[in-house]
């Protein structure tokens, strides 16, 4: 909450302009003078904001977890009968880098990649070439929160903390972009964006348009919690007929700074001085909406979040439900909902992930086409799903 100091008509010091919480602005990606990377948002904190949304809505968080599980399924199919593909999948570093990178197979890397695709809409890899440039030595995954695009579009920068850039070990390190050019440094970054209608430097998640509803979900919970803690009393205005000295008002200002805007103020009291004539006065500040109104708002919030995630049906495959939540749809209802979400979201994302690994493998001279062992909702669908895997992934 930002409280500004203004002068009133009697020239006495008062603090009475309050700017409450606002939504996170649409990030810009301007190249700032003197910087070697492009900031992600005005304060270079957009990835942290996106990550914070996971803690603000149970609906949003539940859908995110379900999407990740459905996409990962049973993992990538392990290559067999192809020595180069098996070695590539195992991702065992060559002798020259064995002391630097612990072996991590592609399924572990894939899981991290899928998570970032779902949460952030993008992912990043650190790909290291063998010295002879005839193959890839190893691949490691880069936390996309740590990644920033180079201002000259020649690669990317990595820092463990973009708020402490002047302190070791947080000083950003540059890596050239992933390329087959033999003259480029052998350690390269490959930044991948999920397919989107947006064409910009940084990806934004597919649910970005619903961020206000995700925050509203948290605000509704906070409002109800604070009303409960305050025995459901509405906020109260306490008025005093006398105006304190500027020093006393300074102390009041310090107290007000500890308050913050939005629903967290439900049930709290605001103190006004120099108001009224007949001693201290208490005025109830009644809520403008009834519990039924808030139920309608909550229902609308849930719908908007589900739409942004392209959730079909009632969302019961994600643990969501309507009414009292004690019953779920039939098995056929769940299967239909799951199949629709598969076609809209899961299979296209799996194909995209496979295409990325196919591209990296081909660049390293490995002939193999990756595919997923898909998630199965009910065990009796295993045979049917396995028979459709090739068509689903387009390979």
Secondary structure, 3 states (H helix, E strand, C coil): CEEEEEECCCCCEEEEEEECCCCCCCCCCCCCCCCCECCCCCCCCHHHHHHHHHHCCHHHHHHHHHHHHHHHCCCECCCCCCHHHHHHHHCCCCCCCCCCCCCCCHHHHHHHHHHHHHHHCEEEEEEEECCCCCCEEEEEEECHHHEEEECCCCEEEECCCCCCCCCCCCCCEEEEECCCCCCCCCEEEEEEECCCCCCCCCCCCCCHHHHHHHHHHHHHHHHHHHHHHCCCCCEEEEEECCCCCHHHHHHHHHHHHCCCCHHHHCCCEEEEECCCCCCCEEEEECCCCCHHHHHHHHHHHHHHHHHHCCCCCCCHHHCCCCCCCCCCCCHHHHHHHHHHHHHHHHHHHHHHHHHHHHHHHHHCCCCCCCCECCCCCCHHHHHHHHHHHHHHHCC
